[in-house]
């Protein structure tokens, strides 16, 4: 019989995704057939994954569940995240079931009209996973103690019940008040769910663990629930679930370990913080490059200190274009002569025109002028492209000299057409001029040949020598498994805390 462990949290961003990934890797390395599961995710950081029942088709799942499936050594599929909500503005989200778009729905309409269907989709996906795996490690969403939502909390309460799950409750000590958060969360749970909590986990602790001893003893005495682990503060480098985890502009820094070059010698890649920014994980490989500062900044911050610009994906190209224009960013970008790369929605923004804008945006305008740096026109319709691809790289423009292949995925509405013959360095739906590149390929900078050529172009434009320092290592699932090795799982998968 399949056993299910739900990793729930006292709040958002307490580390649930990392704990699930680490537990998946840890169990898989012990020879246990394990799979991740998140019934419902709200995130604009999505990844293409195989559709269940059709190996030739792809759907969307949250990037965290894609990574967790990789950690578990299983092929990522839409069953790992059967319900996905992608916010697009005006209290409205795109709803995807089993990886496929259903429609754009306001929050109230989702609960009134779609929630039962979403629950049925999630239960069916869970049952398919349970039939194929020995252990399911499920991830909750936000706080499990939102008492106004508990009667329709799909990722937490419902998953605990239909999955007959034991629960690990995670709290973040860095935020302060972790004891009150854990205690209060337990007090607010429905009795049947409270009885499923088999262990408490305190995450992101800095310092001497012995200083927590009295508090841990008191917490266990008051709640009757054991503390299963205290995890140290560590950034394992896994992709973040959504853009709320992006650093503020003031917090951007140069990476490269202890040998990081001085701030004065670093180059700056400016990234406008689009209101509906999506797939920000495309920037992670650049941020690991020595001497490269990825500055995610408000659109009105200016480009005076920028050595390059990357326009990331967006869940709503039209409304974000209007936001950039209101901030004067389009004029600043038009005057910028350094390397510029637009990915997915960022590519569409760089074009001359957007048609069918009323389908993509939240207004009624059908036609919109783009920034105009690339001779392309995008037309939005009903169709949506979701696929995994490998492209031959023919480096020109901002990636001059790059060669080889680049693999990633495409998730986009709209079709983009080039109006005059130009180089297509990343496949037929890309285009480049002397200093501007547009492509639909998410994961572009994960390709070493592309990343190296782009970084070289940025240093050349800045007139700086590229530092000869090893870049930060890419995220390691074994590293994350080691982090969560401090979690005591004994008894947490066999009902130890139930009466």
C-alpha positions in Angstrom: 0.0 0.0 0.0 1.3 3.4 -0.9 2.3 5.7 2.0 1.9 9.4 1.7 3.8 12.2 3.5 2.5 15.7 3.2 5.0 18.5 3.8 2.9 21.4 5.0 3.9 24.8 6.2 3.0 27.5 8.7 3.4 30.1 5.8 4.6 30.6 2.3 8.3 30.4 1.6 9.2 28.4 4.7 11.1 25.8 2.6 8.5 23.2 1.7 9.6 22.8 -1.9 13.2 22.2 -0.8 12.2 19.7 1.9 10.1 17.8 -0.6 12.9 17.7 -3.1 15.4 16.6 -0.5 13.2 13.8 0.8 12.5 12.6 -2.7 16.2 12.3 -3.4 16.9 10.8 0.0 14.3 8.1 -0.4 15.1 7.4 -4.0 18.8 6.9 -3.1 17.7 4.3 -0.5 16.0 2.4 -3.3 12.4 3.5 -2.4 10.1 4.1 -5.4 9.0 7.7 -4.6 7.2 10.4 -6.4 6.4 14.1 -5.6 2.9 15.5 -5.8 1.3 18.9 -5.3 -2.4 19.0 -5.9 -2.7 22.7 -6.6 0.0 25.3 -7.3 -0.3 29.0 -7.9 2.8 30.1 -9.7 4.0 31.7 -13.0 7.2 29.6 -12.9 6.1 26.6 -14.9 7.9 23.9 -16.9 6.8 21.7 -19.7 6.2 18.1 -18.6 4.8 15.0 -20.3 1.0 14.6 -20.4 -0.2 11.4 -18.8 -1.6 9.1 -21.4 0.0 10.8 -24.3 3.8 10.6 -24.4 3.9 12.9 -27.5 2.1 15.8 -25.8 3.3 18.3 -23.1 1.5 20.2 -20.4 2.5 22.7 -17.7 3.5 22.0 -14.1 5.0 24.1 -11.4 8.8 24.3 -11.8 9.2 23.0 -8.2 7.4 19.8 -9.0 9.4 19.3 -12.2 12.6 19.6 -10.1 11.2 17.3 -7.3 10.4 14.6 -9.9 14.0 14.8 -11.2 15.2 14.5 -7.6 13.0 11.3 -7.3 14.5 9.9 -10.5 11.1 9.8 -12.2 10.0 11.4 -15.5 8.1 14.7 -14.7 4.5 14.4 -15.7 1.3 16.5 -15.3 0.2 14.1 -12.5 2.9 15.6 -10.3 1.0 18.9 -10.3 -2.5 18.4 -11.8 -3.9 21.8 -10.9 -2.0 25.0 -11.8 -3.1 28.6 -11.5 -1.0 31.2 -13.2 -1.9 34.8 -12.0 -2.3 37.2 -14.9 -3.6 40.4 -13.2 -6.9 41.9 -12.1 -7.5 39.1 -9.6 -7.6 36.6 -12.4 -5.6 33.5 -13.2 -5.2 31.1 -16.0 -6.4 27.7 -14.9 -4.7 24.5 -16.1 -5.9 21.0 -15.4 -3.7 18.1 -16.2 -1.3 20.6 -17.7 -3.7 22.1 -20.2 -5.4 25.5 -20.2 -9.1 25.6 -19.2 -9.7 29.3 -19.2 -9.0 32.6 -17.4 -11.0 32.7 -14.2 -11.4 35.2 -11.3 -10.8 33.7 -7.8 -14.5 33.7 -6.9 -15.4 31.9 -10.2 -12.7 29.3 -9.6 -14.2 28.3 -6.3 -17.8 28.5 -7.4 -17.5 26.9 -10.8 -14.2 24.9 -11.1 -13.1 23.8 -7.6 -15.0 20.4 -7.6 -13.6 19.7 -11.1 -10.1 20.6 -9.9 -10.5 18.3 -6.9 -11.6 15.4 -9.1 -8.6 16.1 -11.3 -6.2 16.1 -8.3 -7.6 12.9 -6.8 -7.4 11.1 -10.1 -3.7 12.2 -10.6 -2.9 11.1 -7.0 -4.5 7.7 -7.5 -2.5 7.1 -10.7 0.8 8.0 -8.8 -0.2 5.9 -5.9 -0.8 2.9 -8.2 2.8 3.2 -9.6 4.9 4.2 -6.5 5.5 3.1 -3.0 5.7 6.5 -1.4 4.2 9.9 -2.3 5.9 13.0 -0.9 3.3 15.8 -1.3 3.8 19.5 -0.9 1.3 21.8 0.6 0.7 25.4 -0.4 1.1 28.5 1.8 -0.2 27.9 5.3 -2.2 24.8 6.2 -4.0 26.9 8.8 -5.9 29.4 6.7 -9.2 28.9 8.5 -11.2 30.8 5.9 -10.1 28.4 3.2 -9.9 25.0 4.9 -13.2 23.7 3.5 -11.7 24.0 0.0 -7.9 23.8 0.6 -6.9 21.4 -2.1 -3.2 21.3 -1.6 -3.3 20.9 2.2 -6.5 19.7 3.9 -7.9 17.8 1.0 -4.6 16.2 0.1 -4.1 15.1 3.7 -7.6 13.5 3.6 -7.8 11.8 0.2 -4.1 10.8 0.4 -4.5 9.4 4.0 -1.3 11.3 4.6 1.0 11.7 7.6 2.1 15.4 7.9 5.4 17.1 8.5 4.8 20.7 9.5 7.6 23.1 8.6 8.2 26.5 10.1 10.8 29.2 9.3 12.8 30.4 12.3 14.5 33.1 10.3 11.2 35.0 10.2 11.0 34.9 13.9 8.1 33.6 16.0 8.6 30.0 14.8 7.3 28.4 18.1 4.2 30.5 18.0 3.7 29.7 14.3 4.0 26.0 14.8 1.9 25.9 17.9 -0.8 28.2 16.5 -1.0 26.3 13.3 -1.6 23.1 15.1 -4.3 24.7 17.2 -6.2 25.9 14.1 -6.2 22.6 12.2 -9.4 20.5 12.0 -9.1 17.7 14.5 -8.8 14.9 12.0 -6.0 16.7 10.2 -4.3 17.7 13.5 -4.1 14.0 14.4 -2.1 13.4 11.2 0.8 15.7 12.1 3.6 13.3 12.9 6.5 15.7 13.2 7.5 19.4 13.3 10.5 20.8 11.3 12.2 24.0 12.1 13.9 25.4 9.0 16.6 28.0 8.3 18.3 27.9 11.7 21.6 29.8 12.2 23.8 29.1 15.2 24.1 26.6 18.0 21.2 24.1 18.0 21.6 23.6 21.8 20.2 27.1 22.3 16.9 25.8 21.0 16.7 22.9 23.5 14.4 24.4 26.1 12.1 25.7 23.4 11.9 22.4 21.6 11.2 20.5 24.8 8.4 23.0 25.7 6.9 22.8 22.2 6.8 19.0 22.3 5.3 19.1 25.8 2.6 21.5 24.8 1.6 19.9 21.5 2.5 16.2 21.9 4.1 16.3 18.5 7.8 15.5 18.2 10.3 17.9 16.6 11.5 15.7 13.7 14.4 18.0 12.7 16.1 21.4 12.8 17.5 22.3 9.4 20.4 24.8 9.0 20.1 28.0 7.0 21.4 27.0 3.6 20.5 28.0 0.0 20.7 24.8 -2.0 20.1 26.7 -5.3 16.9 25.0 -6.4 14.5 27.1 -8.6 12.1 29.2 -6.6 8.4 28.5 -7.1 7.4 32.1 -7.8 8.7 35.6 -8.3 7.9 36.6 -4.7 11.2 35.0 -3.8 13.2 37.2 -6.1 15.6 39.6 -4.3 14.9 43.3 -4.2 17.1 45.4 -6.4 19.2 46.6 -3.4 19.9 42.9 -2.5 21.4 42.0 -5.9 25.0 40.9 -5.5 28.0 39.5 -7.4 28.3 35.8 -7.0 31.3 33.5 -7.3 32.1 32.3 -3.8 34.9 33.7 -1.7 36.9 34.6 -4.8 34.1 36.8 -6.1 35.5 39.9 -8.0 35.1 43.3 -6.5 31.8 45.1 -7.1 33.7 47.8 -9.0 34.8 45.2 -11.6 31.5 43.4 -12.0 29.2 43.7 -15.0 25.5 44.3 -14.5 22.7 42.5 -16.3 19.5 44.6 -15.8 16.2 42.7 -15.6 13.0 44.8 -15.4 10.8 43.5 -12.6 7.7 43.0 -14.7 4.4 43.0 -12.8 3.6 39.6 -14.1 7.1 38.2 -14.5 7.2 34.5 -15.1 9.9 31.8 -15.3 12.4 33.9 -13.5 14.5 30.7 -13.1 15.9 31.4 -16.6 18.1 33.9 -14.8 19.6 31.5 -12.3 22.6 30.4 -14.4 23.6 34.0 -15.1 23.5 34.8 -11.4 26.0 32.0 -10.7 28.6 33.4 -13.1 31.6 35.1 -11.5 31.6 38.8 -11.9 28.0 39.0 -13.1 25.5 41.0 -11.1 21.8 40.2 -12.1 20.0 43.3 -11.0 16.2 42.7 -10.9 14.9 46.3 -10.7 11.8 48.4 -11.1 11.2 49.4 -14.8 11.7 53.1 -13.9 15.1 52.5 -12.3 17.0 53.4 -15.5 19.7 51.6 -17.5 22.6 54.0 -16.7 24.5 51.3 -14.9 23.5 48.4 -17.1 25.9 46.5 -19.3 23.2 44.2 -20.7 19.4 43.8 -20.5 17.4 40.6 -20.3 13.6 40.8 -20.6 12.2 37.6 -19.0 8.9 35.8 -19.6 5.6 37.3 -18.6 2.2 35.8 -18.0 0.6 38.8 -19.6 2.7 40.3 -22.4 0.2 43.1 -23.2 -0.3 44.5 -19.7 3.4 44.3 -18.9 4.2 46.1 -22.1 1.8 48.9 -21.0 3.5 48.9 -17.6 6.9 49.2 -19.1 5.7 52.0 -21.4 4.2 53.9 -18.5 7.5 53.8 -16.7 9.4 55.0 -19.7 11.4 51.8 -20.0 10.7 51.3 -23.7 12.4 54.6 -24.5 15.4 53.7 -22.3 15.7 50.3 -23.9 15.5 51.8 -27.5 18.5 54.0 -26.6 20.5 51.2 -25.1 23.2 49.8 -27.4 24.5 46.9 -25.3 23.5 43.2 -25.5 19.7 42.7 -25.1 18.0 39.3 -24.9 14.2 38.8 -24.8 12.9 35.4 -23.7 9.3 34.3 -24.5 7.1 37.2 -23.5 10.2 39.4 -23.4 10.8 38.4 -27.0 7.2 39.5 -27.9 7.7 42.8 -26.1 10.7 43.6 -28.3 8.8 43.2 -31.5 7.0 45.8 -33.6 3.4 44.9 -33.1 1.1 42.7 -31.0 -2.3 41.7 -32.5 -5.1 40.0 -30.7 -4.0 41.9 -27.6 -7.5 41.7 -26.1 -7.0 37.9 -25.9 -3.7 38.2 -24.0 -4.3 41.3 -21.9 -7.1 42.2 -19.5 -8.3 45.2 -21.6 -10.2 45.4 -24.9 -7.5 46.8 -27.2 -6.8 44.5 -30.2 -3.6 46.1 -31.5 -0.6 47.4 -29.7 2.8 48.7 -30.8 5.8 46.9 -29.3 9.2 48.3 -28.3 10.3 47.9 -32.0 13.8 46.6 -31.6 13.1 43.4 -33.6 11.3 43.2 -36.9 8.7 40.7 -35.7 4.9 40.7 -35.3 3.1 38.6 -32.7 -0.5 37.5 -33.1 -2.4 36.0 -30.1 -5.1 33.4 -30.6 -6.7 30.4 -28.8 -3.7 28.1 -29.4 -0.9 27.7 -26.8 2.5 26.1 -27.5 3.9 23.7 -24.8 6.8 21.6 -25.8 10.4 20.5 -24.9 12.9 21.3 -27.6 16.6 21.1 -28.5 17.9 23.7 -30.9 21.1 24.0 -32.9 22.9 27.2 -31.9 24.3 29.4 -34.6 25.7 32.2 -32.5 25.3 35.8 -33.7 24.5 39.1 -32.1 24.5 39.0 -28.3 25.7 35.3 -28.4 28.2 35.7 -31.2 30.5 32.7 -31.5 28.2 30.3 -29.7 27.9 26.8 -31.3 26.4 23.5 -30.3 22.9 22.9 -29.0 20.6 24.4 -26.4 17.8 22.4 -24.8 14.8 23.7 -22.9 11.1 24.2 -23.2 8.6 26.6 -24.7 5.4 27.7 -23.1 3.7 30.6 -24.8 0.5 31.9 -26.3 0.8 33.7 -29.7 2.7 33.1 -32.9 5.6 35.4 -33.8 6.5 36.1 -37.5 9.7 37.7 -38.8 9.0 40.5 -41.3 12.4 40.4 -43.0 15.3 38.0 -43.3 17.6 37.9 -40.3 19.7 35.4 -38.5 17.8 32.7 -36.5 20.5 31.7 -33.9 18.2 29.5 -31.7 16.0 27.8 -34.2 13.4 29.0 -36.7 11.3 31.0 -34.2 14.2 33.1 -33.0 15.7 36.2 -34.5 18.8 38.3 -33.8 20.2 41.7 -34.9 23.7 43.0 -34.1 22.9 43.4 -30.4 19.4 42.1 -29.8 18.2 38.5 -29.6 14.7 37.2 -29.2 13.8 33.5 -28.5 11.0 31.4 -27.0 13.5 29.0 -25.5 13.2 28.8 -21.7 16.4 27.5 -20.2 18.4 29.4 -22.7 21.2 30.3 -20.3 21.4 26.8 -18.9 23.2 26.0 -22.2 26.9 26.5 -21.5 27.7 27.6 -25.0 25.0 30.3 -25.0 25.7 31.5 -21.5 29.5 31.8 -22.1 29.0 33.7 -25.4 26.5 36.1 -23.8 28.6 36.8 -20.7 31.7 37.3 -22.9 29.7 39.9 -25.0 28.6 41.7 -21.8 32.2 42.0 -20.5 33.4 43.2 -23.9 30.7 45.8 -24.0 31.6 46.9 -20.4 35.3 47.0 -21.3 36.1 44.7 -18.5 38.2 41.5 -18.4 36.2 38.4 -17.5 37.5 37.0 -14.2 39.1 33.6 -14.3 37.1 32.1 -11.4 35.2 28.9 -11.3 31.4 29.6 -11.4 29.2 28.5 -8.5 28.2 24.8 -8.8 24.9 24.0 -10.2 22.2 22.8 -7.7 22.8 19.2 -6.5 20.0 17.0 -5.5 22.4 15.0 -3.3 23.3 18.3 -1.5 19.6 18.9 -0.8 19.2 15.3 0.4 22.0 15.9 2.8 20.3 19.0 4.1 17.1 17.1 5.0 19.0 14.1 6.3 18.5 15.8 9.7 14.8 15.1 9.4 13.9 12.0 11.4 11.5 10.0 9.2 11.2 7.0 11.6 7.5 6.6 12.3 6.4 9.5 10.0 5.3 7.1 7.4 3.4 4.6 9.5 0.9 6.5 11.6 3.0 7.0 14.7 1.0 10.0 16.0 -2.5 8.8 15.4 -4.7 7.8 18.3 
